[in-house]
Amino acid sequence: MPLALALLLAGCASTPAPKEAAAWQALAGRYPRGAGFRLQQRVTLTVLGREYPMLASLAVASNGRWRMQASSEMGGLLFDLLGDTATACVLRAPQGMGEKPLLQGLAQDLRALYLGGPRDCQALALQGPAGFSLENRCWHYRLEAHDLKIRPGTPPVSAFVIPTPALAP
């Protein structure tokens, strides 16, 4: 059993192949890191063979603070994640999901994709000039994204404010 666990962990910590390293480098040039930007994407998250299509909005500040909100195609908010270069918190998740490892893995993947963070367990492939797919081998999900609109520049401060629930009278 310890040998199997060691092999599994070694597979997650492997160095990316040259083709994959080139994909990460190309992706880094796609988004204006260090300057801040706002991004809208069409995303499909595939978990255990089920596909979840959604629209995602991402705001990234020049200091590395970020916020991602994803809505169903019908408009209901599914995910709301807030983080920086080192941490992330789940502000909203589908009922019953909470801060399970899948969301923490997703937050880590967002840091890697848009801030150049760690890439353990992640396999990246570019899909044309505005799309990519990311497979997280540790958490067993696939994220496919296609950029719809990108706006360089610092997002408004309001993008990073956590809403407080309204108090009942």
N, C-alpha and C positions, 0 to 999 in steps of 0.2 A: 504494500500500500504506500509506504513512504517514497519508494522509487517512482510509482505512477504519479504521485503528487509532484515530485521534483520535475519529472518530464513535462507535466502539464504547465507548471510555472515557468519552466525554461522556454516552452513554446510561446508563452505570452510575453516574455521579455526579449524576444529575439530582435536582432537588428534588421531593419527593412532591406529588402533586395534592392539592387541599383535602380531597377525600373520604378519601384515604389518610392525610393528616395527622390527620384526625379519628379514624380507626381507631387510629393510634398513640397518640393522646391517651386514647382510651377504654381501650386495652390497658394503658396506664400506671396507670390507676385500678383495674384488676382485680387487680393484684399489689401487696402491701404493701412497696414499695421503701423501703429505709432501715431497716426494722424486722426484716428476715429472715423467711424462710418456707420451708416444704417443700411440694412440689407433686408430685402423681402425675397422669400424663396417658396417654391412648391416642394414639399418634402413627403417622402413615403418612408415610414418606419416599419420594418418587417421584423416581427418577433414571433418565434415558434411557428413560422409558416403563415402567420396572419399579417395582412398589410393594413396599415393605418395611414391613409392620405391626410395631409394637413397643409395649411399655409403657415409659414413661420416669419416672424419679424425679429430681427436682431439689431440691437444697438450696442456699439463698442466705442468706449471713450478712449482718448489718447493715453490715459493712465492705466489701461487694461481692465477697467471695470466694464462689465457686459450684462445685458439682460436679453433673454430670449422668451418670446411668447409664441405659442403655437395654438392655432384654432382649427376646428374641423372645417371642412369645406362649406358647411352650413352656417358657420360663424361662431359657434360656441367655443369659449376658451378651454383648451385642454391642459396645457402646460404653461407655467410661468416660472422661469429660473433666473436667479440673480447671482452674479459672481464677480470674481476678479482673477488675477493671474494665479492665485493659490487656492482659493476656496469657492464654494458654490452652495447656495441654499435653494430649496424647493419652496416656492411661494404658493404654488397651486399644482395639483396633479389630479388625474382622473380618480374618482371616488374609489377608495380601497387600495390605491397604489401607494400613497404616502411617499416617504423618502426611501423607498426600496432601492436596492443596488442598481437596478436598471436606470433610474433617474440620475443617480450619482455617476454612473458610467457615461450617460448621455452628457452630463455637465462637463466631465473630464474630456470627452470627445469635442465638445464645443470649444473648450480652451485650446486643445491641440489644433483644431481646424482654423480658428480665427486669430489666435494669439501665438501660435507656434509652440505650444506646450508639449508635454511628453506624449509619446506615441506608442506606448506599450499596448500590445494586444490589438492594434489597429492596422487594418489593411486598406489602403486608399487606392482608388482608380479614378482617373479623370474621365468625364463623359462629355466631350466637346468643350467649347470655350466657356460654357456657363454651368456645367454640371459636374457632379462627382458622386461616387458611392464610397461609403466607408463601412467596412465590416468590423465589428468589435468581436474578436474571437473569444474573449474572456466572458462577456455577458451574452454572447450568442444572439446578436441582432445586427441588422443591416439598415443603414441610413442612406437614402438616395435623395439628393437635393439638386434643384435646378434654380439658378438665380433668375429672379424676375426683375428686380430693380436694386441698384446700389447707389447710395448717395454718400460721397466722401464728405468728411467734415465732422466736427464734434456734434454728437447728438445733444438735444436739450437736457438739462439737468433733470427735468421731470421724468425722463425715461428711466431713471434709476431710483425714483421715490417709491417706497413700498406703501401701498394704500392701506389706510387704517379702516377697520370695519366701522360702519355707522352705528352709533349707539341708539338703542331703542328709547323712545320717550318715556 
